[in-house]
Structure formats: C-alpha cells, structure tokens
Amino acid sequence: MTDREMLEMLVQGQQQIFVRLDGIDNRLDRVEARLDGVEARLDRVEVRLDGVETRLDRVEARLDKVEARLDGVDARLDKMDERFDRMDARLDKMDERFDRMDIRLDGIDRELAAIRNRQDTLEGRQRLLEKKLDHLINVDIKHLQDTMDTIVALLQMNGTIPTMPGSILI
C-alpha cells in the first residue's frame, strides 16, 4: 500500500470517525435537549411544589388555630359539665332535704292527729264532767233547797223564826 492509499485510508477512517462522532454529537444534542425539557419541567414542578408547600403551611397554620380553638371549646365544655355536675349535686341535696321535710311533715301530721284525738277525748270528758257537775249542782241545789225548806219549816214550827211567805232561795 502506498502512502497515498494509506493516507486515503486514514482520511476515510477519520471521516468515518467524524461521521460517527457527528452521530454521537447529534444524539447527545438530542439527549441534552430532552434533558433541557426535563429540567424545564422539573423547574415548573419545583415552582408548583413551592406553591403547594406554601399553601400547606397556610393550611397547617389554620389547622393549628382551629385545633387551639377546639381545645378552648373543649375546656369550656368541660367547665360547663363541671358546673352542671355541681348543680345536679345541689339539686340532689335539695331533693333529699325535701324528702326529709316530707317525712317530718308526715310525723307532724301524725302528731297533730294524735293531739286532735286527744283534744276530742278531753273535750268529751270535759262535757261529761260538765254534765255531771250540772247534774250535781242541780241535784245538790234542789236537795239543798229542800233541806233548807225543811229546816225553815222546822224552825218556824218551833217558833224560832217567824213565818214568811215563800221559802228561802239560795
């Protein structure tokens, strides 16, 4: 092979290498172009993610506020429950007091009924004693009158006292 042929072969080999390198360059250009597209899309994704994170931060802050408010509502409801429990306990005590008062009033009713029965008994005995007394007074006065009349009559017959019309009344 002559130098010229060899030189041609080298030129052809070099051309083939350049053609192949051009192909590789073209493919790398396409890969880089695609990577540029991917990076551009990633840039847009990152921008959107930044926006989403910002919104998540706002939502999370609002959730914290809502949770704090719910804690406040729970605390207020707990206090109200305690107040209702205290009021319920007070009402239970009042109910117990009314029960005791009711029992005491039942006892007072029984005592009053016993007193009324006792009064009725005493009033009955009093009326009976009044009747006996009236009878005794009437009997004794009549008997006394009769006795006085007899004494006066005897004294008059004896002449000790003058005769008077009528009898001595006591």
Secondary structure, 3 states (H helix, E strand, C coil): CCHHHHHHHHHHHHHHHHHHHHHHHHHHHHHHHHHHHHHHHHHHHHHHHHHHHHHHHHHHHHHHHHHHHHHHHHHHHHHHHHHHHHHHHHHHHHHHHHHHHHHHHHHHHHHHHHHHHHHHHHHHHHHHHHHHHHHHHHHHHHHHHHHHHHHHHHHHHHCCCCCCCCCCCC
